Amino acid sequence: MSPVHPPLLIAGLTKSYASRAVLKDVTLSLQPGEVTALVGPSGAGKTTLMRLIAGMERVDQGSIQSGETLLSAADTHLPTERRQIGLVFQDFALFPHLNVRANIMFGLARLAKPERRRVADDWIDRLALGDRASAFPHQLSGGEQQRVAIARAMAPDPRVLLMDEPFSGLDPELRHTSRSIALEAIRQAGIPALLVTHDPVEALAHADTVAVMQHGRLIQVDAPDHLYMRPASLAVATALGRVQTLHRSALPEHMLAGLPADETLYLRPEALTLDPAGGLTLRVIAAHRRGTLCELTLAAGDLQVTCVAILPALPRAGDSMRVSLNPAYVLRLPRADS
């Protein structure tokens, strides 16, 4: 493992364009050897935050600091080329006339050629590209090209790695393999990393910390499991997965034990479980297979809900299903938000 880098500390960051505030008092720390996922709707400010970290824009207020080095403040702006920031985008932007090794060596001009080759070969090994070192970009799969792009960004030993939707253009199998290999290599290198993604499943499954942004503010930063199961607001809950509402009067009295006292209940799809002994009988409106899980739309009277289950065969529309309710997946939100 490489020496551990200092954290990247973002404090009170504010940025406006004309009279429109794009970032508002953003505070976030990126820890060495950890991947922080940044999620939020389009226009939330995610790209602006990345551009400020990279030095492509000047901050209005607040600061960005790596260890003892101040990168940005209202009166300080270290140019992009002096920040030692690694950047990876959905567009791989590899040099078509250079092979894998030469692409990775490109950013190492300050080193002697033998050292450049040693560093490049180290990252080739880390990212499982050993048999592709002499291949040119057009000879690589999309996943291999993305790993080369990440290796090229990591080889100069940056202060922080910024990744903007780096895996979204890959097909599902390539995405899973490339993402797992790349993120593990980044962690082992001890470099702070920020992963911007629109995919909440990617954030929850692959990040060490998830930061949720809305309207230019970070509304919650926490471990993935805590964010999903204990969101601080409905906005956080919906940013990380589906939420359905249910009026408590729609449930029989014996199913209300352990639930919040609010009139409107907020449920993850996992809250409702098919159960032959369940206390609620619903009819199937629609059923769809989503890979391993089946998604069922169930109804009774004015009540309509969704549940997920592992089933060998889909039920038919009109079938009756009994369900139980798992209180662990009923969200406990602040009263003012529910």
Buried (B, 14 or more C-beta within 10 A) or exposed (E): EEEEBBBBBBBEBBBEEEEEBBBBBBEBBBBBBBBBBBBBEEEBBBBBBBBBBBBBBEBBBBBBBBEEBBBBBEEEBBEBEEBBBBBBBBEBEBEEEBBBBBBBBBBBEEBEEEEBBEBBBBBBEBBBBEEBBEBBBEEBBBBBBBBBBBBBBBBBBBBBBBBBBBBEBBEEEBBBBBBEBBBBBBBEBBBBBBBBBEBBEBBBEBBBBBBBBBBBBBBBBBEBEEBBBBBBBBBBBBBBBBBBEBEBEBBEEEBBEEBBEBEEBBBBBBBBBBBEEBBBEBBBBEBEEEEEBBBBBBEEEEBBBBBBBEEEEBBEEEEEBBBBBBBEBBBBBEEEBB
